[in-house]
Amino acid sequence: MIALLSTNSAEAATCQVMNPFDGTVTGQVTVARPEDLPEIMARAAQGQSIARALPRHRRAHILETAAALVQARAENFACQITAEAGKTIRQARKEVARCINTLKLSAEEAKRGAGEVIPFDAYAGSENRMGWFTREPLGIILAITPFNDPLNLVAHKLGPAIAGGNSIILKPSELAPLSALALVEVLIEAGLPTEVVTPVVGGPDLGKALVAARPIRMISFTGGFGTGEAISRQAGLKKLAMDLGGNAPVIVMADAALGQAVEACVSGSFWAAGQNCIGTQRILIERPVYDAFRAAFVAQTEALRAGNPLDEATDVGPMITEAAAERAERLVNRALQAGARLLAGHRRAGALYHPTVLEAVPHDVALWCEEAFAPVVTLEPFDSFDQAIDLANAVDFSLHAGIFTSRLDLALEASSRIEAGGVMVNDSSDYRFDAMPFGGFKYGSLGREGVRFAYEEMTQPRVVCINRY
């Protein structure tokens, strides 16, 4: 498995990657240290010279070939995701399919995103000028990725960066780095020069050293708000792109197709054991259908099977660690102590936390105000559309939202009034197509992902202007 070795290999430390479900060791990786920073930066600088010189057709071919290789090994990748991140095997297969699509989209962007002609004669006095702008690499990009989508979120950073001619220092989560390192291996097998991506695994001290390194021109980070805020303080003059999480609301109007809404919201709430930044966390239901929605939602939630993620029949696997499940348990306990009512779940066995549903959650507890990042959802009735919009907008983190209604006017009004980076109509918040712009309003993120939009974030325009006389 690829990992950057310490300068003195005799002192190289390693860390074990654990299976969240059964606690077995699923792999081992070399851990880089802050002392390794000169070696890391020297390799990344060499990689930048190589990446910049790669013609666009070559970048595209590498990405297309990598997509084909991942497809040929799809089941191996899915099993790896399940082993290190605890996703169910069915969910892991979908992540692999999305990674393949992300790489293909990146290959297309490598050939397409070249710039455009500038109409200089649109300004008086510039009639004799003509020119264009190109999109050029930023340089060295630091990509920091989380555990919850250990393959596709890595592809969302590597693919556009490679398409744009950058070199990348990749720091995947030490909890689930194996899929990321396997993807780097595939890219190299597809023809990417080894120096273009420098993968490193390490802890917070290594992260701080990388973030502060002056040669890095951009940091692309997916993770928690606290870490993102710390990065912004440490980074200095660098471009920042951050996906910092969400607390997604879904509005269910009385005129909605209730069965469709229940099914989509159950999936949206508990996909990936709730460890999903666009996962549905707060469901707001118009009062006339509240009781019917609640009964159907609780019944479907209780029918979900939690257990071994390799079992094809399992719907919900473990959280990434027992500590994460214990945190979810504490969040729910505090809400219950504050007056919330438990409708389903709230059972834990190690890292396995059963899908949990609450109602009457006070608005001053963390479970309402903050991102739970756990298989926990709250239900709340509302009496008017305006009240639903106010409740949806009441939190500081807003990536996606959803609304179920048969009325086009309400769908359009909600789409314009909900403060979110994406509003899904007649779907839960948990929908993402890898070509669309992805990010949040308020404190949800900085910049946008989605291949074309990440490509633009990771490149810079250069103007060429010709005076014909």
DRENKOL-352480 format. One record per atom (N, C-alpha, C): residue in one letter; x, y, z. Coordinates in steps of 0.05 Angstrom, whole numbers, plus 5000, padded with zeros to 4 digits. Each point is the difference from the previous one (the first is absolute). Example, Ala and Ser with C-alpha at 12.3 -4.5 7.8 and 13.67 -1.06 7.14 Angstrom:
! residues 2
A526448865156;A498250245000;A501850245000;S499350214986;S501650245001;S498550225014;
END
This chain:
! residues 469
M501749765000;M498350245000;M501850255000;I499250204984;I501650244998;I499850175025;A502250095010;A500050215021;A502850125001;L500250255007;L502650135001;L501649905024;L502349904995;L501749905022;L501350235014;S500549975026;S501750195014;S502850004988;T501450235004;T502750024989;T501849785011;N499849945025;N501449785012;N498149765002;S500149824982;S498149784999;S500049835025;A502349995013;A500249845025;A498250115022;E499450274998;E498450125021;E497150044990;A499449904977;A497350044989;A497949875018;A498050165007;A497849905016;A497849894982;T498449825011;T497749904985;T497550025017;C497750004987;C497549985015;C498249794987;Q498549875017;Q498249804990;Q497350114994;V498849904978;V497350084992;V498149785009;M498050085016;M498349815013;M497349984986;N498949765000;N497349954990;N498050105021;P498350204993;P498250115021;P498049795011;F499349804984;F498049815010;F501149805020;D502249884993;D501049785018;D502650065013;G501250234995;G502550075013;G502549874990;T499849844979;T502449874989;T501750204984;V502549944997;V501850174985;V499649944970;T499350224985;T499549964971;T502450104983;G501950135013;G502350094985;G501950165018;Q502350074989;Q502050155014;Q501350204981;V500550245009;V501250204983;V502350145015;T501850104984;T502250165011;T499050285008;V500850105022;V499250265010;V502250204995;A499450224987;A501950224996;A499950185024;R502250155004;R500250185023;R500750284991;P499650205017;P500750274992;P502950034990;E501849835011;E502850014991;E500449924971;D498049864989;D500149924972;D499250224981;L499250235010;L498950214983;L501950084977;P502650045005;P501850074977;P499949794977;E500049745007;E499849794980;E497350014985;I497950045015;I497350024988;I499950234981;M500950235008;M499750244983;M501949984976;A502349885003;A501849974977;A498849824979;R498849785009;R498749824981;R497650144986;A498450155016;A497750144988;A500950214980;A502250145006;A501050204981;A500949864974;Q501449785002;Q500849854976;Q497549914985;G498049915015;G497549914987;G498650234986;Q500250245011;Q498750234986;Q501350054973;S502649994998;S501350044974;S499149794980;I499749765009;I499249784982;I497150034992;A498350065020;A497150024995;A499350234980;R501350225004;R499550234983;R500749944971;A502049834996;A500949944973;A498449794986;L498349865015;L498349794987;L498050134982;P499949924974;P497950124983;P497349905009;R498050164992;R497249945008;R499149724992;H500749924976;H499149744991;H501249785017;R502450055010;R501349805017;R498749985028;R499350245011;R498650005026;R497349854997;A498650064978;A497449874995;A500349704998;H502049914985;H500449714996;H500649865026;I501650135017;I500749885026;I497449965017;L498450215000;L497549995016;L498049804989;E499849994974;E498249804987;E500949725006;T502649954998;T501149745005;T499649925029;A500450195018;A499649955029;A497149925005;A498250144987;A497149935004;A499549724991;A501249914978;A499649734990;A501249805019;L502350065012;L501349825019;L498349975026;V498950225009;V498349995024;V497649834994;Q498850044976;Q497749844992;Q500649704999;A502349944990;A500849714998;A500449885028;R500750175020;R500549905027;R497950105020;A497650054989;A497950135016;A499449855026;E499849744999;E499349855024;E502250005020;N502550004991;N502250035019;N500050275014;F499550214985;F499850265012;F497750025020;A497749884993;A497650005017;A500749865027;C501249774998;C500749855024;C502050165017;Q501850144987;Q501950165015;Q498650235015;I498150134987;I498550215013;I498549895024;T498749784997;T498549875022;T501949935023;A502349894994;A501849915021;A501150235016;E500650234988;E501350225015;E498050215009;A497850044987;A498150215007;A497449905011;G499449754997;G497649895011;G497450034984;K500350124976;K497650024983;K499049724993;T497449984996;T499049744991;T501049954972;I500249754993;I501149924974;I498450124977;R497450025003;R498350124979;R500650294997;Q500450145023;Q500750294998;Q502850044989;A501849825007;A502850024991;A500149974969;R498349824989;R500049964971;R499150264986;K498050145013;K499150254988;K502250215001;E501550005021;E502250195002;E502149954978;V500649754995;V501949934979;V499050104973;A497449954995;A498850094974;A500250314998;R499650145021;R500350294999;R502950084996;C501949865011;C502850064996;C500749984970;I499049784988;I500549964971;I498950244984;N497650085007;N498950234986;N501650265005;T500950045024;T501650245007;T502550014983;L501449774997;L502449994984;L499450054971;K497849904990;K499350054972;K499350294995;L498550125019;L499450294998;L502650165000;S501949925017;S502550155001;S501649984974;A499949764988;A501349974974;A498850194979;E497450025000;E498650184981;E500850295006;E500250075026;E500750285007;E502950074991;A501849805001;A502750044992;A500150104971;K498249904983;K500050074972;K498350254994;R498150065018;R498150214994;R500750275013;G501050005024;G500250255015;G502550164993;A500250104976;A502450134991;A500050305002;G497650135004;G499850295000;G498150094979;E500150264993;E498250104979;E501150274989;V498950074977;V500750254987;V498850245016;I501550225001;I499150245014;I499250214979;P497650115001;P499250204980;P501150285007;F502550054995;F501250255008;F498750244986;D498949964976;D498850234986;D497250075013;A499249875021;A497650085014;A500550255017;Y502550095002;Y500750245015;Y501350204982;A498950245000;A501150214982;A502950055005;G501550014978;G502950035001;G501549744998;S498649785000;S501349744998;S499349864974;E499050154980;E499149884975;E502249844986;N502450095004;N502249874985;N501449785016;R498749925021;R501249795017;R498349754998;M501449775002;M498649745000;M501549825020;G498749805010;G501449835018;G498249795013;W501049875020;W498749785013;W501149965028;F498749835015;F501349915025;F500149705000;T502149895012;T500349725004;T499749935030;R499549755006;R500049925028;R502549845006;E501550115019;E502749895006;E500049875028;P501849825005;P500149875027;P500650205022;L498949955023;L500750165024;L502749935010;G500749744999;G502649915011;G499649755017;I500950025025;I499749775019;I497450035015;I498449805000;I497550005014;I500149795023;L499250095024;L499849815022;L497149915002;A499549744998;A497349895001;A499849845026;I498150075017;I499649875026;I497249884999;T499849735002;T497549874996;T499149845024;P497449965003;P498949875024;P499649704996;F498949875021;F499749715000;F497449914987;N498050184998;N497349904994;N499649924971;D501450134982;D500049924972;D502949974992;P501349785008;P502949994998;P501149974972;L498349954981;L500949974972;L499050234983;N497450054999;N498950204982;N500850295007;L500150065026;L500850275008;L503050054993;V501549795000;V502850024991;V500150054970;A498349864985;A499950044971;A499150294994;H498250115016;H499150274996;H502250215003;K502149935013;K502250185003;K502349944980;L500649744998;L502249934982;L499350044971;G497549924992;G499250024972;G500250284988;P498650205012;P500250274989;P502850125003;A501549935021;A502750115003;A501949904978;I499849744994;I501649894978;I499150124973;A497450024996;A499050124975;A501150284996;G500450155022;G501050274998;G503050034999;G501449785002;G503050014998;G501450065026;N498749945022;N501250055027;N501449755010;S501750045021;S500949785016;S498450015026;I499849775013;I498349985023;I501449865023;I499850115024;I500749865024;I497349905012;L499749745001;L497549885009;L500349905029;K498450115018;K500049905027;K497249895007;P499649744996;P497549875007;P499749965030;S497649965009;S499649945028;S501649765008;E501350025023;E501649765010;E498149785009;L497450065003;L498149795007;L499349824976;A500250124976;A499249844976;A501650094976;P502649955000;P501750104978;P500449804977;L499249755003;L500849794981;L498850034973;S497450084999;S498750044974;S501450234984;A500750215015;A501350234987;A502749924989;L501649855015;L502649914991;L499749814976;A497949835001;A499649824977;A499350164975;L498550225003;L499350174977;L502550134988;V501850085018;V502650114990;V501549794984;E500149765010;E501349784986;E498849964972;V497450014998;V498649974974;V500850234981;L500050245010;L500850234983;L502849974990;I501949905016;I502749964991;I500149774980;E498549795005;E499849784980;E498950104974;A498250205001;A498850124976;A501950184985;G502350065012;G502050174986;G500750265013;L498850065023;L500650255014;L502949985012;P501750194994;P502649995012;P499850005030;T501749845013;T499749955029;T500350265017;E501550194989;E500550245016;E497550195001;V498149964983;V497750194998;V498349995025;V499649765011;V498549985025;V501949895022;T500150155022;T501649925023;T498049935023;P499549745004;P498249935022;P501549995026;V498750115021;V501249995027;V497849945020;V500649845019;V498249945022;V501350095026;G498550155015;G501150095025;G497950155017;G500850085023;G498250125019;G499950304999;P498850135020;P499650295000;P502650164997;D502249915011;D502550154998;D501050014971;L499849784986;L500750004972;L498150194985;G497449985006;G498150184987;G500650295003;K500750085024;K500750285006;K502450094984;A502049824998;A502550074985;A499450034971;L498349824989;L499350024971;L498450254995;V498050065016;V498350234996;V501550265000;A502150025017;A501650245002;A502250024979;A500549794985;A502250004980;A499550214978;R501850184997;R499650234981;R499849914971;P501449794990;P499749944972;P497349894991;I498449925019;I497349904993;I498250234993;R498749984977;R498450224989;R497149975006;M499049765007;M497249965006;M499749775019;I498150035018;I499249785018;I497149934994;S499649754992;S497349894996;S499449815023;F498150085017;F499649855025;F497049925002;T499649765008;T497349905007;T500149895028;G498450115018;G500149915028;G498350195017;G500750005026;G498450145020;G500650305000;F498050155011;F500250295001;F502350095017;G500449885023;G502250085018;G502849974986;T500449784986;T502549964986;T500350204977;G497850054986;G500150194978;G500650285010;E498950085022;E500650265012;E502950025008;A501149795011;A502849995008;A501850024975;I499349864979;I501650014975;I500050294990;S497750135000;S499950274989;S501850205016;R500449945025;R501850175016;R502949954995;Q500649754993;Q502849924997;Q501150024972;A498250024980;A500849964972;A501650234989;G499650245008;G501350224987;G498750064973;L501550114981;L499050094974;L499849764981;K497849855003;K499449774983;K497150014993;K499449884978;K497249964992;K498849775017;L497650045010;L498749805017;L497449914987;A499649744999;A497449884992;A499349805022;M497750045012;M499349845024;M497149914999;D499549755006;D497449895005;D499949935029;L498550155016;L500249995029;L497649885013;G498249874985;G497949865013;G497350144998;G497949875009;G497350114998;G498249905022;N497650095000;N497949925018;N497450024984;A499649814982;A498150034978;A497149985009;P498450194991;P497149985005;P498649894975;V497849865005;V498249924978;V497250085009;I498650144982;I497250095005;I498149814986;V498049905014;V498049834989;V497350145002;M499050094977;M497450144999;M497749805000;A497750095008;A497749825003;A499149884973;D500750144978;D499249904973;D502149824988;A502049935015;A502249834989;A499049714997;A501549854982;A499649714998;A501349885025;L498449935020;L501149945026;L501849755000;G499249804985;G501649764999;G502850054988;Q500150164979;Q502550074988;Q501750165019;A498750195015;A501550165019;A501249845022;V498449815011;V501049845022;V502449834991;E499749864978;E502149834990;E502650154995;A499850244987;A502350154993;A501350115026;C498450085019;C501150125025;C501349795017;V499049755000;V501349795015;V502849944988;S500149984974;S502649974987;S501850235005;G498950254997;G501750245003;G501050035029;S498549905019;S500950035028;S502149815009;F499949754989;F501649795011;F502149884981;W500250114976;W502149924982;W502850035013;A501749814996;A502750015011;A500050045031;A498049885013;A499750035029;A499850295008;G498850164983;G499750295006;G502550164998;Q502249884993;Q502650144998;Q500250134973;N498450204995;N499650114974;N499350295002;C501650174988;C499650295005;C497450114988;I498849854981;I497450094989;I497749825009;G500649835020;G498049825010;G497750165014;T497649914998;T497750135011;T500149985031;Q499950235013;Q500250015029;Q497450105014;R498750194986;R497550125012;R497849984979;I497949865006;I497749974982;I497750165011;L499150194984;L497950195008;L497549924984;I497849925015;I497749884988;I497650185005;E498450064979;E497650175004;E498149845019;R498850145019;R498649885022;R497849804991;P498450064979;P497949824993;P500949714993;V502549974991;V501049744993;V502249905019;Y500450155022;Y502249935018;Y499749725011;D497749945011;D499649745013;D500449774981;A498950034975;A500349794980;A502949974992;F501450224995;F502849994993;F501649875022;R499650095025;R501549895022;R499749705003;A497549914998;A499649715003;A501449844978;A499850094975;A501249864978;A503150025002;F501050235007;F502950045002;F501249825022;V498750005023;V501049835022;V499949714992;A497949914987;A499749724992;A502249924981;Q500650174980;Q502149944981;Q502750015013;T500450185019;T502650015014;T500449755016;E498049915014;E500349765017;E500449754983;A499250014975;A500449774982;A502849984989;L501650225003;L502749994990;L501749805015;R501749874986;R501749795013;R502850125004;A500850025025;A502750105007;A501849765007;G502450014990;G501849775006;G502449994983;N500949764993;N502449954984;N499850144973;P501750194993;P499750144975;P500649834975;L501349775004;L500549824977;L497649834993;D498149995018;D497549854995;D498350164980;E499249874978;E498450144980;E497450105011;A499049885021;A497450085012;A500250235019;T502450085007;T500450225020;T499450274987;D498450165015;D499350274991;D501850225013;V500849955024;V501650205015;V502349865013;G502450094994;G502449895011;G501050155024;P502449955010;P501050145024;P500850294993;M500250165021;M501450254997;M503049964999;I501550204994;I502849964994;I501649905024;T499250085025;T501349905024;T497949985022;E500749855021;E498249995023;E499750275013;A502150164999;A499950275012;A497950174985;A499849974973;A498050154985;A497249925008;A499649745004;A497449905008;A499350095028;E502050015017;E499550105028;E499350304999;R501250154982;R499350294997;R497150024992;A499149844980;A497250014991;A498249935024;E500749815015;E498449925023;E499850235020;R502150145004;R500050235019;R498250224989;L500250064974;L498350214989;L497049945004;V499349754996;V497249925004;V499250015029;N501749915018;N499450015028;N499650295010;R501650184990;R499750285008;R497350114990;A499349934975;A497550094989;A497649885016;L500249755008;L497949885016;L499850125027;Q502350065012;Q500050145026;Q498850274999;A500150134976;A498950274996;A497149994993;G498849764997;G497249984994;G499249874974;A501949924984;A499349874975;A498749725006;R498549904980;R498849745003;R501249814980;L500749765009;L501249794983;L497849844986;L500349974974;L498149854984;L501149744990;A502649984996;A501249754991;A503050015005;G501249765002;G502949975002;G501150075027;H502350144999;H501650075024;H501049755014;R501149814984;R501349775011;R502849984987;R501949935017;R502849994990;R501349745008;A501649894982;A501649775005;A502750054987;G502050095016;G502550084989;G499750244982;A501049984975;A499750224981;A497450004985;L498349805005;L497449984987;L497950155016;Y499050214988;Y497950165013;Y497549994983;H497949895011;H497549944984;H498750274992;P498850004976;P498650244990;P498050115021;T500250265005;T498650125023;T498350234990;V497650015010;V498050214993;V499050135025;L500050275000;L498950155023;L498050214990;E498450095019;E498250234994;E500150185025;A498850244997;A500050205021;A502850065010;V501950024983;V502750075007;V500250305005;P500850095023;P500350295005;P502150124981;H499550254992;H501750124980;H502650115010;D500449985026;D502650095011;D501949775006;V499349754993;V501849785005;V501749954975;A502349875003;A501849964978;A498849844978;L498349815006;L498849834980;L498350154980;W498950235008;W498550174982;W501950204986;C501850115015;C501650234990;C502449924983;E501249775006;E502649934988;E499749754983;E502249944985;E500049764984;E500449765018;A498149804998;A500249765016;A502049814989;F500149974973;F501849814986;F499749725012;A497549925003;A499349755012;A497349914990;P499249755004;P497449914991;P497750095019;V499750265002;V498050125018;V498550214984;V497350005003;V498450194986;V497850115018;T499250254997;T497950115016;T497650074982;L497649965011;L497550074987;L498750235014;E498950194984;E498650235012;E497750094982;P497750055012;P497850104984;P500250304996;F498750104979;F499750294996;F497250064991;D499350265003;D497250084993;D499850174975;S502250124991;S499950174977;S502649974984;F499850064974;F502349984983;F502250195009;D499350245008;D502050205010;D501449895025;Q498549875017;Q501349885024;Q501949794992;A499349834980;A501949794991;A502550124989;I499850214985;I502450134989;I501850115022;D498750135020;D501550115023;D501549785015;L498649775004;L501349785014;L502349884984;A499649984974;A502149894983;A502550175001;N499650275002;N502250184999;N501250075027;A499149865021;A500750085027;A502849925009;V501449854984;V502749905009;V502250134983;D502449985009;D502350144987;D501349834978;F499349744998;F501449834980;F497949914980;S500550054975;S497949964980;S501249914974;L500249744996;L500949904974;L497649954982;H498449805007;H497749934984;H497450015017;A497850034986;A497449985012;A498149864980;G497649935010;G498149874982;G497250105006;I498249974980;I497250055005;I498349804983;F498049905013;F498149824986;F497350154997;T499150044976;T497550144994;T499249944972;S497350014995;S499049974972;S499550274987;R500650215015;R499550284990;R502650124990;L500050064974;L502450124988;L500650275012;D498050165007;D500550275011;D501449985027;L499249815017;L501349965025;L502949904997;A500349814981;A502749904995;A501950224992;L499150174982;L501750224990;L500550215022;E497950065016;E500450195021;E502049895021;A499749755007;A501849885019;A502950004989;S500249954974;S502750004988;S501450275001;S498450215000;S501250275001;S500350105029;R498549895019;R500150115027;R501749835020;I500349754994;I501749835018;I502950074995;E501450055022;E502950074999;E501749754999;A500449904976;A501649754997;A501350004973;G502249854998;G501449974975;G498549844979;G498149835009;G498449844982;G497349955013;V497850024984;V497349945010;V498949784982;M499549775012;M499049784985;M496949995002;V498750014978;V497050004999;V499049714996;N498249925018;N498949735001;N502349795002;D501950075017;D502249825007;D501050095027;S501449825013;S501350085025;S502450174994;S501350115021;S502450164997;S502349834989;D499849745003;D502349824994;D500049924971;Y500350204982;Y500449944972;Y502350174990;R501949874986;R502250154988;R500849864974;F500150164979;F501049914974;F502750124997;D502049844992;D502850095002;D500750234981;A498350064981;A500650224982;A498950275010;M498249995020;M498750255008;M501850155020;P499650275002;P501550145021;P499149925027;F501949955018;F499449895026;F501450175022;G498450105018;G501150165022;G497750125015;G500650165020;G497950105018;G499950305002;F497850105011;F499750285008;F500950035029;K500250245009;K500850075027;K502649875007;Y500149855022;Y502549875009;Y500349724989;G498449934980;G500249734989;G502449954984;S501150204987;S502349954983;S501250264989;L502349974987;L501250214984;L500549884973;G499150144978;G500549904974;G498149774993;R500549874978;R498249794991;R501749764989;E498949765005;E501049764987;E498049934978;G500349754989;G498749944974;G502250054979;V500449824982;V502549994985;V500650264985;R498150104985;R500650254985;R500650235019;F498650015022;F500250235018;F502649975017;A500749765007;A502649965014;A502350064981;Y499749924974;Y502150064980;Y500450304999;E497950165000;E500350294999;E501350105025;E499349885023;E501350095025;E503049945000;M500749784986;M502849915001;M501750104977;T498950184984;T501550124979;T499850315002;Q501650144985;Q499950295000;Q500250104972;P498550224993;P500150114973;P502550164994;R500949974975;R502250174990;R499150134974;V500150264999;V499050154977;V502350054980;V499449964975;V501850074978;V498550214983;C501250244997;C498850224985;C501950094978;I499050004976;I501650084977;I499050274989;N501850194999;N499450264987;N500849984971;R498050014982;R500649954972;R501450234986;Y500250235013;Y501350234987;Y502050125019;
END
